[in-house]
């Protein structure tokens, strides 16, 4: 398999090389960070209300005064779908003063 030469392509390539079957569905987690719990809660509430197929986990980050909103979708992690979903979540997080912090597959 060939992957684009960017961060998402690199992650997919590493997953493929480690033996993960990228043609099958996986729990794909998209990570978002916030400086205030209220902002993180607003994103989590929005996702819960509008995207019933997304599992949301809001929790305190290891970094002081930072909150995480992890959004998990069951999907085939191909490059285009990951980029599209990451962009969609990034737009939502930005509305609540948060930002994207990458993605991964829940093992």
C-alpha positions, 0 to 999 in steps of 0.5 A: 500500500502507498500512503501520502507523504504527510502525518496521516499517511505516516500513521497509516503506513506505520499501522499497516507495517505493524500488521493492522488490517486497514481494509477492516472497520476499527474504532478510530479515535479523534482527539481534541484539547481544550483549556476550559472544561466548559468548552470541552463539555460544550463540544461533547454535548454537541456531538452527543446531540447531533452525531449518535454514531460517535462515542464521546469521552470527556476527561482531564488531560495529564497536562494541568488545566487541559481537557480532552474530548475523544470522539470514537467512530467505527470506520475503515481507516482509509486516508480520505475518510480519516482526513474528512472526519478529522477536518469535520471534528476540527471545525466543531472543536474550533467553535468551542475554542478547542483544537485537534490533537491527532487520531488513532486506532483503539486497540 
